[in-house]
Amino acid sequence: MPRSVNAVASRARRKKVLKATRGYFGRGKNVWTVAKNKYEKGLQYAYRDRKAKKREFRALWIQRINAGARAYGVSYSQLMGLLKKAEIELNRKVLADLAMNHPEAFKAVVERVK
């Protein structure tokens, strides 16, 4: 029986990878083995960094809330404790936005819980 290879599927698979690596540097865009490795590594980075992005944003929000709270004589941890005690359920994303873009509203929140 003759050897059977599915060249159509193989070529389609390679074309898919080479299309995804179109903007890569050097041989990473047109040499199959290099492009395949770079493509797979890129997918690993994308998976990892979707998780890291959440951590980085949370850290940024905490820094902004802390800076805004200290302007009114309260630390970040004290403010979060006071908010919890006063049963004010504002998440860190909203608090950070208030602290940065609407300082008068943030001041009202801080004065409310003090």
N, C-alpha and C positions, 0 to 999 in steps of 0.2 A: 504494500500500500504506500503511495507517495506521501511525503512529508507535507503536512498542512500547516500553514502559518496564516494568521489573520492580520495581514499587512495593513488593511484598512483601519482596524482598531488600534494597532501599534502606532501608525502615523498620526491618527487623531489624538492619541494620548500625548505623543511628543509635541504636536502642534499646540495643544492646550497649555502645556508647560512653557513652551517657547513664547507663546503669546503673553502669558502672565509675567515673564521675565524680560519683557521688551525694553524697559528703561534701565536695566541693570548695567553696571560698569564692566568694560572689558569683555572677556570671553563668557561672562555670566549671562549674556543675552543671546548668544548664538551657538555655543558649543554644547551639545546635548548633555554630556555628563556633568559639566560645570553648572549649567543652567538648572539641571534637575536637583543638584545638591543645594544650590542657592535658593531655589524655590521651596524645597522642604525646610531648610533652615528658616526662611522667611515665615513659613506657616507656624513654626515653633515659636518664633519671636512674637508673632501676632497673638497666639494663644496666651503666652506668658504675659504680654503687655496689656491685654484686656483686663487681667487681674490686677496688674501693677497700677494701671490708670486709676482704678477705684481707690487704692491706697493713697496715691499721690494727691488726688483731689480732696480726700478726707483730711489729709495733713495740711493742705493749703487752706481749707475752710477753718480748721482749728486755729491756724496762725492768724487768720484775719479776724476771727471772733476774739481771740486773745488780745490782739492789738486794739480792737475796738473797745473791749471791756476794760482794759487797763486805763484807757483815757477817762473812764468814769470811776476809777478806784477799786475795781474788782478784777480778780484773776479769772482765767478761763474756767478752771475747775470750780471755783466758788460760784461763778455765774451759772454753770450747768447744774450745780447742786440746787441753787435757788430756783431755777426754772423748773426742775423736777418737783421741788417742794410746793411751788405755786401752781403746779399742774398745767403749765404752759407747754404745749407740745409743738414746738417749732424745731424742725430738724437743722442740722449744721449748715446745710446748703443755703437755706433761707436766711438763717442768722448771719452767715458770712456775706450774703448779698445785701442785707440790711446794713451791716457794719460798714460795708464799702460804699454802697451807692445811695443809701438813705440814712445818714447818721442821725437825723432827728427821730426817725422811727426806732432806730436801734437804742437811742438814749431813752425813749419812752418805755421800751421793753425792760431796760436795765433799771430804770427808776421804779417801775412797777414791781419788780421782784425784790428790790432792796428793802 
